[in-house]
Amino acid sequence: MRTKIFLLIILFSASRELVAQGCVAIRSNGAVCSMDHADSVVSKWQFAANNRYFKSFRHFVGYEEQPQRVELGTEVINHNYSLDLTLFHHLTNRWTLMANVPIIYNTRSSLYEHGGLQRYSTSSYGIGDARLAVYRWLLDPAKHHNLNIQAGLGVKLPTGDYRYADRFYTATPGVTRFGPVDQSIQLGDGGLGFTTELNAYYMFKNGWGLYGNFYYLINPREQNGVSTARGGLSSANQLIGGSDVMSVPDQVMYRLGVNYMVGKFTFLGGVRREAIPVNDLIGGSNGFRRPGFIVSAEPGIVYTHKKTSLFAYVPFSITRNRTQSVPDQIVSAATSKYTQGDAAFSDYVLNLGFSIKF
């Protein structure tokens, strides 16, 4: 019997946002990869669509949650939705090409961005950063039926609008201003990036198996020049630290888990970690970003019938950490006062989608 493993992979998200679940902005750019066993690829073409939604509202500084934000009604609330459309072309049983385009709709409500007197919302809608990639099975599928490793290299294109703007209210009644929306709901990051991936599986004879994924987005560009002042003036600390403009951060994700196949169903359970690093691999790391990571327990289920598969994954947050950014470090050194920003995270992420071969 040919067995199949369907593995959910983020860039972000655009994607994606984010740590993939809130103000730590993992973007949606290739969030789903429907990956068969190396010896089961028959169709030349494959299309996958993944719907991704989360609500972020729990604020953290480091590992410490700030529940008073919710109690006082001062929390930032993000609703993030993305539809990832992915097309695969299997050149051979070892080589695959992939193209991904995310369609994104985000809303963000807060007090502090609108004068602090009343809660208002900003939003963004459009195409996110697209991604192209090529994959190769490292082991010969004819000789390795139950074990294989797939490596991927790609390019992330700055197709998403990273200057998306909306109207902000001020403390003066009736007075508004127009400016770039928060980084967490921008459609893109403005950088030409490069992606590296590793996907692996091992199947036992009794229906059980293991899977793993690793994804890293390298963004050499340091800043995209977009103001963080929301149409106003930057503060002194923003100018000192360099957070008056948005950075173009790297992104990283990995997953490890087990799966069990019975009939047309595959049940999966694993651990997922997504992060925005403090420092990039290539290029500078200054500019505004909310670095941090989130670790989630990730159950999933896949139903396969002939050439069509339906899947659902729901990562539940276990650990959330908003780390100190480079601007935070600069301001801390300049003022001799420790500074560390916060970020809002969600409790879970809902992923629903399908894959079809033709």
Secondary structure, DSSP 8 states (H G I E B T S, - for coil): ---B--EE--S-S-------SBSS----SS-EE--B-GGG---SEEEEEEEEEEEEEEEEEBTEE-THHHHHT---EEEEEEEEEEEEEESSSSEEEEEEEEEEEEEEEESGGGTTTS-EEEEEEEE---EEEEEEESS-TTT-SSEEEEEEEEEE---S-TT-EEEEE-SSTT-EEEEE--GGG-S--S--EEEEEEEEEEE-TTSEEEEEEEEEEE----EEEEESSTTS---HHHHHHTTTEEE---EEEEEEEEEEEETTEEEEEEEEEEEE-SS-SSS---SB---EEEEEEEEEEEEEETTEEEEEE--EEEEEEE---HHHHHHHHHHTS-----EEEESB-EEEEEEEE-
